[in-house]
C-alpha cells in the first residue's frame, strides 16, 4: 500500500469516527428549571449548561445533538418550553479584544438577561460579530465599573445577552452607546452547571 493510500485511509477513518456535532439551545421557561435527573439528561445525551432563573421569565441553556434530542428530553422531563432557540454563536468581550467578565458579579450588581431583537445576528460574519463586541466593550469602558458583560447567545432572531450591572437603566444607556437595540430586560439568578 502506498504512503498516499495509507494517509487517505487514515483520514477517512478519523472522519468516519468523528462524533456528531452537538448544538446549544436557549430555552425560555415560565418558571425556574427544576433540577433535572442526571440519568434522564444522560439518556437523551443532553447537558444543562446554564440556568438564568427569574420566576415566570426564566431561561435554561442546554447542549444536545439536535433539536429533536432536546425536545425528547423536555417532554420526558415534563418541562414546558415556551420557546427554544438554537445558539449559532456565543459572543463575549474577548471576541472584540476585551477582558472576560470576572468570576463573580461585582458588589451591588445584579445579573440580567437582555433580549435584543436583531434578526439574523447569529448568521453575521465573524468581523461583524467582532465589531458588535468592540462596540459593547467601548460602551462599557465609557460607563466604567457599573456594568460588565459576561456573554451573549446569538440566534437567528436575536440575542440573549448576559450582563452584570447596577440597574436596568445602566443597561439601556449601554445599549444606546453601543448602538444595540434593547428588548426585554430580566433580572435573573445565574448558575453555570
C-alpha positions in Angstrom: 0.0 0.0 0.0 1.4 3.4 -0.9 2.0 6.2 1.6 -0.7 8.3 -0.1 -3.3 5.4 0.2 -2.4 4.8 3.8 -2.8 8.6 4.6 -6.1 8.7 2.8 -7.4 5.6 4.6 -6.3 7.0 8.0 -8.0 10.4 7.2 -11.2 8.6 6.2 -11.2 6.5 9.4 -10.8 9.6 11.5 -13.6 11.4 9.6 -15.9 8.4 10.0 -15.2 8.1 13.7 -15.9 11.8 14.4 -18.9 12.3 16.8 -22.0 14.2 15.6 -21.8 17.9 16.2 -23.8 19.0 19.2 -25.7 22.3 19.3 -26.5 24.7 22.1 -30.1 25.9 22.7 -31.6 28.6 24.8 -35.0 27.5 26.3 -37.4 30.2 27.6 -39.4 28.9 30.6 -42.4 30.1 32.5 -40.8 29.1 35.8 -37.3 28.3 37.1 -36.0 25.0 35.9 -36.3 22.2 38.4 -33.1 20.2 38.8 -33.3 17.6 36.0 -32.4 14.0 36.7 -28.8 13.3 35.6 -29.9 9.9 34.3 -32.6 11.5 32.2 -30.2 14.0 30.8 -27.7 11.3 30.0 -30.3 9.1 28.4 -31.0 11.9 25.9 -27.4 12.9 25.5 -28.3 16.4 26.8 -26.3 18.6 29.1 -27.5 21.5 31.1 -25.0 24.4 30.7 -26.5 27.4 32.4 -29.7 28.4 34.2 -30.9 32.0 34.4 -33.8 32.0 36.8 -36.4 34.7 37.3 -39.7 33.2 38.2 -42.1 33.3 35.2 -39.3 34.7 32.9 -36.6 32.1 33.2 -34.1 30.6 30.8 -32.0 27.4 30.5 -29.2 26.7 28.1 -28.7 23.1 27.0 -26.3 21.3 24.7 -27.9 18.5 22.7 -27.2 16.6 19.4 -30.1 18.4 17.8 -33.5 19.9 18.5 -35.2 16.5 18.5 -33.0 15.2 21.2 -33.6 18.3 23.3 -37.4 18.2 22.7 -37.4 14.5 23.7 -35.7 15.3 27.0 -38.0 18.2 27.7 -41.1 16.1 27.0 -39.8 13.2 29.2 -38.9 15.6 32.0 -42.3 17.3 31.7 -40.7 20.7 31.2 -42.9 23.2 29.3 -40.7 25.2 27.0 -42.1 28.5 25.9 -39.6 28.9 23.1 -36.4 27.1 22.0 -33.8 29.0 20.1 -30.7 27.4 18.6 -27.5 29.2 19.5 -25.4 29.9 16.4 -22.6 31.8 18.1 -21.5 32.8 21.6 -20.2 36.3 21.7 -18.2 37.8 24.5 -15.9 40.7 25.4 -12.9 38.7 24.3 -14.2 38.3 20.7 -13.7 42.1 20.4 -10.3 42.1 22.2 -11.7 42.9 25.7 -11.2 41.3 29.0 -13.5 38.5 30.1 -16.0 39.1 32.9 -14.8 38.3 36.4 -15.8 35.0 38.1 -18.5 36.7 40.2 -20.7 39.8 39.9 -19.2 42.9 41.5 -20.7 44.1 44.7 -24.1 45.8 44.1 -24.5 44.2 40.7 -27.4 42.0 39.5 -27.2 39.6 36.7 -29.5 40.5 33.8 -30.6 38.8 30.5 -31.2 41.3 27.7 -33.2 40.1 24.7 -32.1 42.0 21.7 -34.2 41.7 18.5 -31.6 41.6 15.8 -32.9 39.3 13.0 -30.2 37.1 11.6 -27.5 38.1 14.1 -26.3 34.5 14.5 -25.5 34.3 10.8 -23.5 37.5 10.7 -19.8 37.1 9.6 -17.1 37.0 12.2 -16.0 40.5 11.5 -19.4 41.9 12.2 -19.7 39.9 15.4 -16.3 41.2 16.4 -17.5 44.8 15.7 -20.6 44.2 17.9 -18.3 43.0 20.7 -16.0 46.0 20.2 -18.9 48.4 20.4 -20.1 46.8 23.6 -16.6 46.9 25.1 -16.3 50.6 24.2 -19.6 51.5 25.8 -18.6 49.6 29.0 -15.3 51.5 29.1 -17.3 54.8 29.0 -19.7 53.7 31.7 -17.0 52.2 34.0 -17.4 49.8 36.9 -21.2 50.0 36.9 -21.6 47.4 34.1 -19.9 44.1 33.0 -20.6 41.9 30.0 -20.5 38.1 30.6 -21.5 36.6 27.3 -24.3 36.6 24.6 -26.1 33.8 22.9 -26.7 34.7 19.2 -29.6 33.1 17.4 -31.4 33.6 14.1 -33.8 36.0 15.7 -31.7 38.0 18.1 -29.5 37.7 21.2 -29.8 36.6 24.8 -27.1 38.8 26.4 -25.9 38.1 30.0 -24.8 41.3 31.7 -24.0 42.4 35.2 -24.9 45.9 36.2 -26.2 48.1 39.0 -29.6 48.8 37.3 -31.7 48.3 34.1 -31.1 52.0 33.4 -27.4 51.3 33.0 -28.1 48.5 30.6 -30.3 50.9 28.5 -27.6 53.5 28.5 -25.1 50.9 27.4 -27.4 49.8 24.6 -27.7 53.4 23.3 -23.9 53.9 23.5 -23.2 50.6 21.7 -25.9 51.0 19.1 -27.6 47.8 20.3 -31.4 47.5 20.5 -32.9 46.6 23.8 -35.9 44.3 24.1 -36.8 42.7 27.4 -34.5 43.1 30.4 -34.8 40.4 33.1 -33.1 40.3 36.5 -32.0 36.7 36.9 -30.2 34.3 39.2 -27.3 32.8 37.2 -26.0 29.3 37.7 -23.4 27.7 35.4 -23.6 23.9 35.6 
